[in-house]
Amino acid sequence: MSKVEDFEELRPLLFSIAYRILGSVSEAEDAVQETWLRFDGSPTRPASTKAFLSAAVTRISIDVLRSARVRREKYVGPWLPEPLLSDPYQDPARSAELADSVSMAALLLLERLSPLERAVFLLREVFAFGFDEVAAAVGRSEAACRQLLVRARQHMEAGRPRFAADPEERRELATRFFDALKNGDVGGLRNLLAADVRLVGDGGGKAPQLAKAVMGAENVARLLSTVFPWLIRIDVTFEPHEVNGQSGAIFRDREGRVLYILVLEVLGGRIQTIRGVINPDKLGHLGPVADAWAIDREVKLARRRMN
């Protein structure tokens, strides 16, 4: 195959590695593009194109993550990963690992790791690379990579929920949740939420948001039932959609532009965490983005008219 054909065949894998390291669709796409430039500029063909490209995208992503972590320390409000609607890389033998590792909960756990720990954990545990391939990708010895993996596993296991919900349970709860949300049904929402449920919003200081963080079933249910029916009154619509492998929804303004992404994390038969992304910088890859400030003004005006 030509270089282009070789690269395009491996592009889904490269993006999936980069996205899990970076938690950003736009930065992952940039890392993949930089990987192509290095591959295209190489005067010789590597013995293993997959090994060469995987190592290149991993090293590029590690470098980007190191600078990104500095920016995230100054981020306004909670930071959440950029939402991903579908993972382009599929491997039936690794489907469980791939699905688990792309969830927002897992990506936030990965934020606890150093860039090297994160890369080693993903390459070995999620993508099943051999230790020799992992070592080549991150520029460390196999022994060092084994130690990095041990530390990474400890951090990840300490933060993982004990019992994950099955897909059918998630979908059923999500259906009931969004029905109650549309109707402003406080009681219906409260019954679906865990007692210690958390609502976390990511506006990045660039858009109005429900709240940076709200705790408790009563507080979360009342906030949601107060805000979302008003959005629907001004023709905001939503479509249930899987987001980062979890049940969620895409909210759009009357022109069909993306306003908000909501993702539900289900544990023990209840919704444990609700994460919302409204930062326009994190929604552009999904299509045209709504003016959230204008929507906020319209909601406030509609409320004044009703009073």
C-alpha positions as a printed NumPy array, in Angstrom:
array([[  0.   ,   0.   ,   0.   ],
       [  0.995,   3.628,  -0.421],
       [  1.908,   5.762,   2.575],
       [ -1.478,   7.448,   2.433],
       [ -3.318,   4.116,   2.406],
       [ -1.184,   2.788,   5.261],
       [ -1.887,   5.899,   7.314],
       [ -5.625,   6.046,   6.617],
       [ -6.03 ,   2.432,   7.662],
       [ -4.481,   3.227,  11.026],
       [ -6.037,   6.686,  11.503],
       [ -8.91 ,   5.434,  13.743],
       [ -6.433,   3.761,  16.101],
       [ -4.187,   6.832,  16.185],
       [ -7.099,   9.146,  16.987],
       [ -8.345,   6.816,  19.717],
       [ -4.926,   6.738,  21.379],
       [ -4.531,  10.518,  21.158],
       [ -8.047,  11.282,  22.413],
       [ -7.659,   9.095,  25.482],
       [ -4.328,  10.701,  26.327],
       [ -5.554,  14.254,  25.755],
       [ -9.288,  14.224,  26.487],
       [ -9.738,  16.629,  23.585],
       [-11.089,  15.907,  20.117],
       [ -9.449,  18.959,  18.536],
       [ -6.051,  18.293,  20.118],
       [ -6.259,  14.604,  19.181],
       [ -6.994,  15.509,  15.568],
       [ -4.017,  17.885,  15.569],
       [ -1.783,  15.148,  17.016],
       [ -2.89 ,  12.729,  14.294],
       [ -2.186,  15.334,  11.617],
       [  1.291,  15.983,  13.05 ],
       [  1.885,  12.221,  13.039],
       [  1.069,  12.126,   9.336],
       [  3.518,  14.944,   8.62 ],
       [  6.299,  13.052,  10.394],
       [  5.429,   9.838,   8.572],
       [  5.199,  11.549,   5.211],
       [  8.511,  13.314,   5.793],
       [ 10.369,  10.159,   6.768],
       [ 12.792,   9.142,   3.976],
       [ 12.381,   5.423,   4.716],
       [  9.432,   3.116,   5.369],
       [  9.483,   1.668,   8.908],
       [  9.534,  -2.102,   9.417],
       [  6.186,  -1.779,  11.21 ],
       [  4.004,   1.123,  10.169],
       [  1.651,   0.541,  13.115],
       [  4.512,   0.639,  15.629],
       [  6.01 ,   3.765,  14.065],
       [  2.734,   5.679,  13.891],
       [  1.53 ,   4.589,  17.337],
       [  4.837,   5.667,  18.878],
       [  4.752,   8.983,  17.032],
       [  1.183,   9.879,  18.028],
       [  1.858,   8.821,  21.626],
       [  4.941,  11.017,  21.943],
       [  3.224,  13.978,  20.314],
       [  0.224,  13.558,  22.613],
       [  2.428,  13.336,  25.715],
       [  4.11 ,  16.621,  24.757],
       [  0.743,  18.302,  24.139],
       [ -0.652,  16.964,  27.424],
       [  2.245,  18.393,  29.414],
       [  1.453,  21.901,  28.183],
       [ -2.31 ,  21.304,  28.415],
       [ -2.043,  20.389,  32.098],
       [ -0.577,  23.819,  32.807],
       [ -3.514,  25.47 ,  31.003],
       [ -6.04 ,  23.304,  32.856],
       [ -4.682,  24.49 ,  36.196],
       [ -5.905,  27.986,  35.236],
       [ -9.184,  26.784,  33.708],
       [-12.301,  28.625,  34.881],
       [-14.525,  26.187,  36.776],
       [-14.534,  22.39 ,  36.466],
       [-12.746,  20.901,  33.459],
       [-14.437,  18.099,  31.526],
       [-13.197,  16.252,  28.426],
       [-14.491,  17.276,  25.027],
       [-17.527,  15.084,  24.301],
       [-17.036,  12.266,  21.812],
       [-20.131,  10.88 ,  20.1  ],
       [-18.5  ,   7.822,  18.565],
       [-15.105,   6.167,  18.798],
       [-13.725,   5.538,  15.297],
       [-11.587,   2.587,  16.419],
       [-13.269,  -0.767,  16.954],
       [-11.684,  -4.021,  18.095],
       [-14.119,  -6.8  ,  19.076],
       [-11.453,  -8.423,  21.243],
       [-11.035,  -5.201,  23.245],
       [-14.573,  -3.804,  23.117],
       [-15.067,  -3.71 ,  26.911],
       [-11.737,  -1.993,  27.549],
       [-12.277,   0.504,  24.746],
       [-15.786,   1.404,  25.902],
       [-14.777,   1.793,  29.549],
       [-11.703,   3.888,  28.797],
       [-13.557,   6.487,  26.73 ],
       [-16.181,   7.353,  29.376],
       [-15.894,  10.781,  30.979],
       [-15.462,   9.141,  34.372],
       [-12.459,   7.153,  33.11 ],
       [-10.947,  10.148,  31.321],
       [-11.203,  12.175,  34.524],
       [ -9.517,   9.353,  36.434],
       [ -6.738,   9.373,  33.838],
       [ -6.178,  13.045,  34.689],
       [ -4.74 ,  11.834,  38.017],
       [ -1.866,  10.134,  36.206],
       [  1.331,  11.671,  34.93 ],
       [  1.517,  11.907,  31.119],
       [  3.868,   8.891,  30.984],
       [  1.695,   6.809,  33.323],
       [ -1.338,   7.704,  31.264],
       [  0.269,   6.681,  27.981],
       [  1.657,   3.415,  29.372],
       [ -1.674,   2.478,  30.963],
       [ -3.635,   3.144,  27.773],
       [ -1.251,   1.413,  25.393],
       [ -0.954,  -1.667,  27.584],
       [ -4.353,  -2.018,  29.291],
       [ -6.683,  -0.617,  26.641],
       [ -4.933,  -1.258,  23.335],
       [ -3.003,  -4.396,  24.436],
       [  0.396,  -3.328,  23.114],
       [  3.34 ,  -5.504,  24.137],
       [  5.74 ,  -4.061,  26.683],
       [  8.398,  -3.783,  23.982],
       [  6.02 ,  -1.644,  21.89 ],
       [  5.013,   0.456,  24.91 ],
       [  8.656,   1.039,  25.815],
       [  9.482,   2.122,  22.267],
       [  6.485,   4.458,  22.17 ],
       [  7.272,   6.319,  25.393],
       [ 11.076,   6.116,  25.214],
       [ 11.569,   4.198,  28.442],
       [ 12.866,   0.727,  29.283],
       [ 10.447,  -2.172,  29.614],
       [ 11.244,  -2.374,  33.332],
       [ 10.427,   1.302,  33.78 ],
       [  7.17 ,   0.845,  31.867],
       [  6.163,  -2.031,  34.133],
       [  6.668,   0.217,  37.151],
       [  4.712,   3.031,  35.526],
       [  1.881,   0.599,  34.82 ],
       [  1.774,  -0.614,  38.44 ],
       [  1.4  ,   2.969,  39.706],
       [ -1.176,   3.797,  37.043],
       [ -3.277,   0.731,  37.898],
       [ -3.261,   1.663,  41.573],
       [ -4.53 ,   5.179,  40.846],
       [ -7.188,   3.944,  38.428],
       [ -8.485,   1.132,  40.626],
       [ -8.725,   3.421,  43.649],
       [-11.149,   5.683,  41.792],
       [-13.249,   3.166,  39.856],
       [-16.854,   2.481,  40.886],
       [-17.402,  -0.997,  42.263],
       [-20.463,  -1.855,  40.193],
       [-20.997,  -0.531,  36.681],
       [-24.466,  -0.444,  35.122],
       [-25.261,  -2.592,  32.113],
       [-26.152,  -0.782,  28.857],
       [-29.844,  -1.68 ,  28.996],
       [-30.184,  -0.299,  32.524],
       [-28.438,   2.917,  31.453],
       [-30.742,   3.387,  28.471],
       [-33.899,   2.739,  30.495],
       [-32.91 ,   5.205,  33.211],
       [-31.886,   7.782,  30.624],
       [-35.259,   7.543,  28.876],
       [-37.095,   8.146,  32.148],
       [-34.696,  10.941,  33.096],
       [-35.149,  12.915,  29.89 ],
       [-38.929,  12.474,  29.986],
       [-38.979,  13.906,  33.513],
       [-36.564,  16.669,  32.488],
       [-38.77 ,  17.75 ,  29.588],
       [-41.825,  17.905,  31.866],
       [-40.086,  19.618,  34.748],
       [-41.087,  16.706,  36.976],
       [-39.184,  17.275,  40.237],
       [-40.432,  14.097,  41.859],
       [-39.733,  12.002,  38.779],
       [-36.192,  13.333,  38.577],
       [-35.577,  12.889,  42.295],
       [-36.588,   9.232,  42.117],
       [-33.953,   8.546,  39.465],
       [-31.076,  10.267,  41.237],
       [-28.697,   8.818,  43.801],
       [-28.902,  10.551,  47.177],
       [-25.395,  11.957,  46.717],
       [-25.75 ,  12.723,  43.003],
       [-23.445,  15.402,  41.568],
       [-24.233,  17.817,  38.761],
       [-21.063,  19.263,  37.222],
       [-21.006,  21.886,  34.474],
       [-18.15 ,  22.973,  32.214],
       [-18.576,  26.441,  30.772],
       [-14.925,  27.42 ,  30.949],
       [-15.974,  31.004,  31.654],
       [-17.15 ,  31.268,  28.044],
       [-20.844,  30.465,  28.477],
       [-23.508,  30.57 ,  31.194],
       [-23.944,  27.279,  32.967],
       [-26.381,  25.688,  35.37 ],
       [-23.814,  25.638,  38.144],
       [-20.202,  24.687,  38.631],
       [-21.277,  21.87 ,  40.922],
       [-24.466,  20.918,  42.751],
       [-24.802,  18.044,  45.223],
       [-27.753,  16.01 ,  46.463],
       [-30.877,  14.603,  44.808],
       [-33.225,  17.354,  45.992],
       [-30.952,  20.213,  44.93 ],
       [-30.136,  18.696,  41.541],
       [-33.752,  17.758,  40.77 ],
       [-35.041,  21.249,  41.6  ],
       [-32.343,  22.981,  39.568],
       [-32.921,  20.796,  36.506],
       [-36.707,  21.098,  36.699],
       [-36.404,  24.873,  36.977],
       [-34.059,  25.439,  34.028],
       [-34.798,  22.937,  31.278],
       [-38.57 ,  23.487,  30.831],
       [-37.775,  27.14 ,  30.136],
       [-35.262,  26.14 ,  27.48 ],
       [-37.907,  23.995,  25.828],
       [-40.352,  26.936,  25.88 ],
       [-37.959,  28.944,  23.715],
       [-37.647,  26.076,  21.225],
       [-34.488,  24.423,  22.521],
       [-34.718,  20.754,  21.593],
       [-32.726,  17.724,  22.624],
       [-32.   ,  14.347,  21.142],
       [-30.866,  11.398,  23.254],
       [-27.443,  10.294,  22.079],
       [-24.634,   8.158,  23.413],
       [-21.772,  10.384,  24.525],
       [-18.398,   8.907,  25.457],
       [-20.043,   5.499,  25.589],
       [-22.651,   6.651,  28.142],
       [-26.282,   7.739,  27.877],
       [-26.656,  11.441,  27.202],
       [-28.253,  14.051,  24.995],
       [-27.411,  16.857,  22.583],
       [-29.331,  20.097,  23.143],
       [-29.833,  22.429,  20.17 ],
       [-31.284,  25.892,  19.634],
       [-34.158,  26.534,  17.23 ],
       [-31.664,  26.78 ,  14.357],
       [-30.286,  23.328,  15.119],
       [-26.994,  24.611,  16.506],
       [-25.353,  22.713,  19.373],
       [-25.975,  24.354,  22.744],
       [-25.242,  21.777,  25.402],
       [-24.125,  18.206,  25.942],
       [-25.424,  16.262,  28.923],
       [-23.934,  12.914,  30.003],
       [-25.309,  10.572,  32.674],
       [-23.276,   8.204,  34.812],
       [-25.368,   5.373,  36.247],
       [-24.415,   3.244,  39.263],
       [-26.478,   0.987,  41.469],
       [-29.715,   1.629,  39.624],
       [-29.517,   5.398,  40.071],
       [-27.96 ,   8.337,  38.243],
       [-24.796,   9.098,  40.191],
       [-23.278,  11.964,  38.196],
       [-24.601,  14.359,  35.563],
       [-21.984,  16.172,  33.503],
       [-22.783,  19.056,  31.2  ],
       [-20.538,  20.714,  28.627],
       [-21.549,  24.147,  27.325],
       [-18.099,  25.648,  26.661],
       [-18.345,  26.524,  22.932],
       [-14.665,  25.663,  22.407],
       [-15.499,  22.037,  23.251],
       [-18.556,  21.744,  20.995],
       [-17.311,  23.01 ,  17.619],
       [-16.382,  19.553,  16.343],
       [-20.066,  18.573,  16.63 ],
       [-21.266,  21.256,  14.211],
       [-22.331,  24.928,  14.367],
       [-22.485,  26.141,  17.984],
       [-25.359,  28.111,  19.505],
       [-24.936,  31.483,  21.21 ],
       [-25.468,  30.367,  24.804],
       [-25.448,  33.934,  26.133],
       [-28.275,  34.877,  23.762],
       [-30.258,  31.817,  24.871],
       [-29.709,  32.805,  28.497],
       [-31.028,  36.312,  27.817],
       [-34.071,  34.904,  26.017],
       [-34.885,  32.61 ,  28.954],
       [-34.64 ,  35.508,  31.415],
       [-36.917,  37.633,  29.224],
       [-39.478,  34.822,  28.963],
       [-39.478,  34.455,  32.74 ],
       [-40.058,  38.174,  33.284],
       [-42.993,  38.102,  30.898],
       [-44.564,  35.23 ,  32.822],
       [-44.256,  37.029,  36.177]])
